[in-house]
Amino acid sequence: MLDSVTIRTSDFIQYSTKHFTKAKSQELKGKFGVFGKTVTHYTSYPKQCASEGRYFPQVQILERLRKTKHGLIPQSRTLDIQVSLPKLIFGSNIFDFDEKLLPLAADKLAQSLLEIDIRVTVFEILNAIVTRVDFSKMIQISPSYGTTDRILRALMPYDMKQSSDFNRRDYHDGKDGFYIKFFNSSQGFVIYNKFDEIVTNGKTNLEQEIGRQYKQGKWTKGALRIELSLQKKQTVDSAMRQFSGEKKKNYTLQDVVKNHIAKACLLRTFESVYIKDFNRLLRLEGLKDTELMLIIKDNTTSLHDRAILYYLAHSVRDRGLKSTIEELKRHTSPATVGRYKKLIEKILGEVEAKKDVLNPVSYLHRKLKAFNPVLPKKLINILDVADEVNKL
């Protein structure tokens, strides 16, 4: 679902500048010298609200000035709003944000902005241009899979993303909990225990109460969160063109809030990191020797293929996935490499289809495919009633 989003609009009214007490300017230089300036105005009001135990979005005003013979004159003025929609509605993003809640969130955001003397209509909010977006999914762990931390530890060995766009990986285990992060210059993909993050960074009254109860032993399984950040407008636009079915210059808040788009983006990224190509070899690496040999024997008739697969699994144990795949590529042709990719996927696909393997990757994959929202119970009942009314 949609979590944090940055929207931009030029359709706003500023009644007073008293809340925007800080500014940063930058000259715009070209081949013939300075041709203008940008000024970004900031407000500290979100910090004030955080000290009071409530959430307020990050807001800034960007002014672009053009240099003329008469001096600098205004060229454009835009309002940038970075808002976590579930925090705005619930006071915490421990819950998912369903697209049905967008009208309520837009109205709440419009009312909130009046606190800093900014007027933006609900229509303008819904049609504001999206420049950054965070898609996320909360997953409640089933008892048979243990705890969130157990799943995170099981995911830790996946250190080579053969099919993903990420070039860096970070695994953290510290006082603020566990997280696994894959990232590059334009997007980030992170899996973590949401309760640990709330204990460390929670600011609202609700988050502080959640953190207090969690430290006292409540919710011992934790709460797993999967999050994809598209940090640049061109990255957002690329994803939207692929999954929305529309090719547009700009995409609005009401475009990106659709649940099916969040699901498609999260699934594509999860599969590229954990499922496609040789990443599933780590599933074979984690098996005991007797089980490994039995699976390979049942699914391949060639003695040569059996030997190679057995060697690859043991090589991953000893040297890691990256070194193993690099060696395979050095000594075999691209066609052979591709054949072993397909063979590994075929073997594991058949194994996982026969039984509910206690495998965190296949488990999380099923959860993402289901994409059932985690919402407060009373709200679920309200939304169900609203659906029935809309059908009348």
C-alpha positions in Angstrom: 0.0 0.0 0.0 1.0 3.6 -0.2 2.8 5.0 2.8 4.9 8.2 2.5 4.5 10.3 -0.6 5.9 13.7 -1.7 3.5 15.8 -3.8 4.0 19.1 -5.5 1.4 21.8 -6.4 1.4 25.4 -7.5 -2.2 25.8 -6.6 -2.1 27.1 -3.0 -2.6 30.2 -1.0 -0.2 31.3 1.8 -2.0 33.5 4.3 1.0 34.2 6.4 4.8 33.6 6.4 5.2 33.4 10.2 5.6 29.6 10.2 8.3 29.6 7.5 11.2 31.0 9.5 14.1 29.4 7.6 15.2 29.7 4.0 18.0 28.4 1.8 18.9 30.1 -1.5 21.0 28.9 -4.5 22.2 30.8 -7.5 21.4 29.3 -10.9 24.4 29.6 -13.2 24.8 29.0 -16.9 27.3 29.6 -19.7 26.9 33.4 -19.4 26.8 33.6 -15.7 24.0 33.8 -13.1 20.5 33.7 -14.7 18.4 33.2 -11.6 18.0 31.9 -8.1 16.0 29.3 -6.1 14.8 29.9 -2.6 13.5 27.1 -0.4 11.4 28.1 2.6 11.2 25.7 5.6 9.0 25.4 8.6 9.9 23.9 12.0 6.2 23.2 12.8 6.5 19.4 12.3 9.2 19.3 15.1 6.9 21.3 17.4 4.1 18.8 16.7 6.4 15.9 17.3 7.3 17.3 20.7 3.5 17.4 21.5 3.1 13.7 20.5 1.3 14.2 17.2 2.2 13.9 13.5 2.5 16.7 11.0 3.8 16.4 7.4 7.0 18.0 6.2 6.3 21.1 4.1 8.4 23.5 2.1 7.9 26.3 -0.4 10.1 26.5 -3.5 10.5 29.8 -5.3 12.3 30.2 -8.6 13.5 33.7 -9.5 14.6 34.9 -12.9 17.3 37.5 -13.4 16.3 40.5 -15.5 17.8 44.0 -16.1 15.4 45.2 -13.4 16.6 42.6 -10.9 15.2 39.2 -9.8 11.6 38.6 -10.5 9.4 35.6 -9.5 9.1 32.9 -12.1 7.4 30.1 -10.2 6.3 29.1 -6.7 5.4 25.5 -5.6 4.4 23.8 -2.5 6.1 20.4 -1.6 4.5 18.2 0.9 6.0 14.9 2.2 3.3 13.0 4.1 2.9 9.6 5.6 -0.7 8.8 4.9 -1.2 6.1 7.5 0.5 8.3 10.2 -1.7 11.2 9.1 -4.9 9.0 9.6 -3.9 6.6 12.4 -1.0 8.3 14.2 1.4 5.5 13.1 2.2 3.5 10.0 2.0 0.2 11.8 -1.1 -0.2 9.7 -1.5 -0.3 5.9 -3.1 2.5 4.0 -5.9 1.3 1.8 -6.8 3.3 -1.3 -10.4 3.7 0.0 -9.0 6.0 2.7 -7.7 8.6 0.3 -10.7 11.0 0.4 -10.4 11.0 4.2 -6.6 11.5 4.1 -6.9 14.4 1.5 -9.4 16.2 3.7 -7.3 15.7 6.8 -4.2 17.0 5.0 -6.1 20.1 3.8 -7.2 20.8 7.4 -3.7 20.2 8.8 -2.1 22.7 6.4 -4.4 25.4 7.6 -2.4 25.2 10.9 0.5 26.8 9.1 -1.7 29.2 7.2 -1.5 27.3 3.9 -4.7 26.7 2.0 -4.9 23.8 -0.5 -8.2 22.3 -1.6 -8.9 18.6 -1.5 -9.1 18.6 -5.3 -5.7 20.2 -5.6 -4.2 17.6 -3.2 -5.7 14.7 -5.1 -4.3 16.1 -8.4 -0.9 17.2 -7.0 2.1 15.8 -8.9 4.0 12.9 -7.2 7.8 13.3 -7.0 8.6 10.5 -4.6 6.7 7.5 -3.2 7.2 4.8 -0.6 5.1 1.6 -1.1 4.9 -0.8 1.8 3.2 -3.8 3.2 2.8 -4.9 6.8 2.9 -8.7 7.3 1.6 -10.5 10.4 3.8 -13.6 10.9 2.0 -16.9 11.3 2.9 -19.0 14.5 4.5 -21.8 12.4 7.1 -19.3 11.0 8.2 -18.1 14.4 9.2 -14.4 14.8 9.9 -11.5 12.6 13.6 -11.6 13.7 13.8 -15.3 12.8 12.6 -14.5 9.2 15.0 -11.6 8.9 18.0 -13.8 9.9 16.9 -16.4 7.4 16.9 -13.8 4.7 20.3 -12.5 5.6 22.4 -14.7 3.2 20.7 -13.3 0.1 23.7 -11.1 -0.8 23.7 -11.1 -4.6 20.9 -9.7 -6.7 21.3 -11.2 -10.1 18.1 -9.7 -11.6 17.5 -6.7 -9.4 18.4 -3.0 -10.1 20.2 -2.7 -6.7 24.0 -2.5 -6.4 24.3 -2.2 -2.6 23.1 -4.2 0.3 23.1 -3.6 4.1 22.2 -5.9 6.9 21.9 -4.3 10.4 21.5 -5.9 13.8 21.7 -3.3 16.5 19.9 -1.7 19.3 17.3 -0.4 16.9 16.5 -3.9 15.7 17.1 -5.9 12.5 16.8 -4.7 8.9 17.9 -5.8 5.5 18.3 -3.1 2.9 19.0 -3.1 -0.9 19.5 0.2 -2.5 21.0 2.4 -5.3 20.9 6.1 -6.2 17.2 6.2 -7.0 15.4 3.5 -5.0 15.6 1.5 -1.8 14.1 -1.8 -0.7 14.1 -2.6 3.0 12.6 -5.4 5.2 12.5 -4.9 8.9 10.7 -5.3 12.2 8.3 -2.4 12.5 8.0 -2.6 16.3 11.8 -2.2 16.7 11.7 0.9 14.4 8.8 2.4 16.5 10.7 1.8 19.7 13.7 3.8 18.3 12.0 6.5 16.2 8.3 6.7 17.4 7.2 10.3 18.0 3.4 10.3 18.3 1.5 9.4 21.4 0.3 6.2 19.8 3.8 5.1 18.7 5.2 5.8 22.2 2.4 3.7 23.7 3.1 0.9 21.2 6.8 1.0 21.9 6.2 0.9 25.7 3.9 -2.1 25.4 6.3 -3.9 23.0 9.2 -3.5 25.4 7.0 -4.9 28.2 6.6 -8.2 26.2 3.5 -7.6 24.0 3.5 -8.7 20.4 6.5 -11.0 20.8 6.4 -12.1 17.1 7.1 -8.6 16.0 5.6 -7.1 12.8 7.4 -7.5 9.5 7.4 -4.6 7.1 8.4 -4.6 3.4 9.0 -1.2 1.9 10.1 0.1 -1.5 11.1 3.7 -1.9 11.1 5.3 -5.3 13.2 8.4 -4.5 13.2 10.3 -7.8 10.4 11.5 -10.0 11.7 9.7 -13.1 11.7 6.4 -11.1 8.1 7.0 -10.0 7.1 7.8 -13.6 8.8 4.7 -14.9 7.0 2.4 -12.4 3.7 4.1 -13.1 4.0 3.8 -16.9 4.7 0.1 -16.4 1.9 -0.8 -14.0 -0.8 1.9 -14.3 -1.7 1.3 -17.9 -1.3 5.0 -18.7 1.6 6.9 -20.2 1.6 10.4 -18.8 4.1 13.2 -18.2 3.1 13.5 -14.6 1.2 11.2 -12.2 -1.0 12.5 -9.4 -1.7 11.3 -5.8 -4.9 9.7 -6.9 -3.0 7.8 -9.6 -0.3 6.3 -7.4 -2.6 5.4 -4.4 -4.1 2.3 -6.2 -3.5 -0.9 -4.3 -2.7 -2.9 -7.4 0.2 -0.6 -8.3 1.8 -0.9 -4.9 1.3 -4.7 -5.1 2.9 -4.9 -8.5 5.9 -2.7 -7.5 6.6 -4.6 -4.3 6.2 -8.1 -6.0 8.5 -7.2 -8.9 11.2 -5.9 -6.5 10.9 -8.8 -4.1 11.1 -11.4 -6.9 14.1 -9.7 -8.5 16.0 -9.8 -5.2 14.9 -13.2 -3.8 13.4 -15.4 -6.5 14.7 -14.9 -10.0 17.9 -16.4 -11.4 20.4 -17.9 -8.9 19.0 -16.3 -5.7 16.9 -19.5 -5.1 20.1 -21.5 -5.0 20.3 -20.3 -1.4 17.3 -22.5 -0.7 19.3 -25.5 -1.7 22.3 -24.3 0.2 20.2 -24.3 3.4 19.3 -28.0 3.2 20.9 -30.9 4.9 23.1 -33.1 2.7 20.7 -36.1 2.6 17.7 -33.9 1.8 19.8 -32.0 -0.8 20.9 -35.2 -2.6 17.3 -36.6 -2.5 15.8 -33.4 -4.1 18.5 -33.2 -6.8 18.1 -36.9 -7.6 14.3 -36.8 -7.8 14.4 -33.8 -10.2 17.4 -34.4 -12.5 18.4 -37.6 -14.4 21.8 -36.4 -15.6 24.7 -37.4 -13.3 26.6 -34.4 -14.6 23.8 -32.0 -13.6 23.5 -33.6 -10.2 27.2 -33.1 -9.6 27.1 -29.5 -10.7 24.1 -28.6 -8.5 25.6 -30.4 -5.5 28.8 -28.5 -6.0 27.0 -25.1 -6.4 25.1 -25.6 -3.2 28.2 -26.4 -1.2 30.2 -23.6 -2.9 27.5 -21.1 -1.7 27.9 -22.4 1.8 31.7 -22.0 1.7 32.3 -18.9 -0.4 29.0 -17.1 -0.8 26.6 -16.8 -3.8 28.5 -14.0 -5.6 31.8 -15.9 -5.8 30.0 -19.1 -6.8 28.1 -17.5 -9.7 31.2 -15.7 -10.9 33.1 -19.0 -11.1 30.3 -20.7 -13.0 30.2 -17.8 -15.5 34.0 -18.1 -16.0 34.0 -21.8 -16.8 30.7 -22.2 -18.7 28.9 -20.6 -21.6 26.0 -18.1 -21.2 23.6 -20.8 -22.5 24.8 -23.2 -19.8 24.5 -20.6 -17.1 20.9 -19.9 -18.3 20.1 -23.6 -18.2 21.2 -24.0 -14.6 19.1 -21.0 -13.6 16.0 -22.6 -15.1 16.9 -26.0 -13.6 17.2 -24.5 -10.1 13.9 -22.7 -10.4 12.2 -25.8 -11.7 13.5 -28.0 -8.9 12.5 -25.6 -6.1 9.1 -24.8 -7.8 8.2 -28.5 -7.7 9.5 -29.0 -4.2 7.5 -26.0 -2.9 4.4 -27.0 -4.8 4.3 -30.4 -3.1 4.3 -29.1 0.5 4.1 -25.9 2.5 7.9 -25.6 3.0 8.9 -23.5 6.0 10.8 -21.2 3.8 10.7 -17.5 4.5 11.1 -16.5 0.9 8.1 -18.5 -0.4 6.1 -17.5 2.7 6.6 -13.8 2.1 6.0 -14.2 -1.6 2.6 -15.7 -0.9 1.8 -12.9 1.5 2.7 -10.3 -1.1 0.5 -12.0 -3.7 -2.4 -12.1 -1.3 -1.8 -8.4 -0.4 -4.5 -8.3 2.4 -4.4 -4.9 4.2 -3.6 -4.8 7.9 -6.0 -2.3 9.3 -7.6 -1.5 12.7 -10.5 -3.9 13.2 -13.2 -1.2 13.5 -12.0 0.4 10.3 -12.2 -2.9 8.4 -15.9 -3.2 9.3 -16.5 0.4 8.2 -14.8 -0.2 4.8 -16.7 -3.4 4.3 -20.0 -1.6 4.8 -18.9 1.2 2.4 -18.2 -1.4 -0.2 -21.7 -2.9 0.2 -23.3 0.5 -0.1 -21.3 1.3 -3.3 -22.7 -1.9 -4.8 -26.3 -0.8 -4.4 
